[in-house]
Amino acid sequence: MKDTAMTNSVTVPYAQALIEVAQADQVVDQIGAEVGELLTALEGSEDLRAFLANPLLDPEAKKSVLRQVVGEQANPTLLNFLMVLVDRNRIVFLDSVLRQYQTLLRQLDQTVLADVITAIELSEQQRSQIKDQVITLTGARQVELSVEIDPSLLGGLIIKVGSQIIDASLRTQLRRIGMQLASVA
């Protein structure tokens, strides 16, 4: 579901409520990990997303499926929260609410998300160097990397942190050289 003003008006209060309850129960990080797993399950299954979004299906069936997806060992706070979303017909916003929870958790932990697009898989040393550079750039305590492989970059990488973009890709460098040569000719 796309993030629109209406979606945000629904997702932000729910995510805020979840993080406040998680803080009170001192399970913020545990729920954060479970939220990540649930997002992975949602991303990996179009059928699951369609099932949960279908307004014609019985809410009890949705609850049952959610219990199976999060598993027996799921934190009761998260499980109760999911049941509330179903009861209030807000389960269609689940993906956005979970992503907003992750955003709030990063703010709480003073962690920034750095989206990295690279031509090849990064080694652990390269990941560590990128994290160090982002920490220096932003002043954050921690950095979470989201890495995407894009062979069309040819080489190098692009780092996006918030509204800042560092484009050190070979494709962009070649484009700049081409523009410089064209302006000389």
Residue, then its C-alpha position, 0 to 999 in steps of 0.5 A: m500500500k502506498d504511503t499517502a496522507m491518509t495512510n500516514s494518519v492511520t499508520v503513525p498513531y498505531a505504530q506510536a501506540l505499539i512502540e509505547v506499549a513495547q517500551a512500557d513492557q521493555v520489549v522494544d527490541q524483541i518486538g522490533a525483531e519480530v516486526g522485521e520477520l513479519l515484514t519479510a513474510l509479508e514481502g515474500s507472499e502476495d497471497l498473504r497480503a491479499f488474504l489480509a487485505n480482503p474485506l470480505l474474509d472473516p476476521e477470525a480467519k485472519k487472526s488465525v492466519l496471523r497467529q500461525v505466521v508470527g508463531e507460538q513464541a511471538n511476543p503477546t504484545l505484538l500478537n494482541f496488537l495484530m488482533v486489534l488491527v484486525d478488529r478495527n479493520r486496519i489490518v490492510f495497513l499492516d505493512s505500513v504500520l510495521r515499517q513506521y514502527q521500524t522508523l520509530l525504533r531507529q529514532l529511539d536507538q539513534t540509528v539511521l537507515a542507509d539504502v545502498i545500491t551496488a553493482i556487486e555483493l559487499s563484503e563484511q569489511q565494505r559494509s563496515q566501512i560504509k557504516d563508519q562513513v555514514i556514522t561520520l556523515t550523520g552523527a548517528r550511533q548506529v547504521e542499518l544497511s539495506v543493500e540492493i544489487d543493481p548490475s547496471l551500475l557497472g561498478g561503485l555504489i549509491i548511498k541514500v541516507g534520508s534526503q542525502i544521496i552519495d552517487a559514486s557509481l561508475r555509470t554516473q561517472l561515465r555519464r559525467i565524462g560523456m557530458q564533459l566531452a560533449s560540451v567540449a566538442 
